[in-house]
Amino acid sequence: MTSARTRERLVARLREQGITDNEVLERIRSVPRHALPIGHGQTISQPYIVARMTQSLLEAGKPRKVLEVGTGCGYQSAVLAPLVATLYSVERIAALQVKAHAQAKVVAML
């Protein structure tokens, strides 16, 4: 996802798939997924999954605290962090934890 046009197509596709929360769509549009390599035998969640999980979490209102288990590359964290009051994230692979912390403004990496 390197170009603005590609990101707009992604957002349009997510809308077609039922993602309706404009804040979630804006975060997906603005977080550079291509800049978050993962490695270490881990995979990155598809944008639809990240958008759906985030939208589901926000449906009852913005939670004050969120615990994310399995930070990975930090893509979900980067999408979610500005939408909640406090985000805590846990990652067992130290190298991924360091990369993710640099990418997302997470209060604490546990």
Protein Blocks (a to p, Z undefined) as FASTA:
>chain_A
ZZfklmmmmmmmmmmnopabfklmmmmmmmcfklmcgbjoiacddfklmmmmmmmmmmno
pafbdcdehjlnommmmmmmmmpmbdcdddfblklmmmmmmmpccfbaZZ
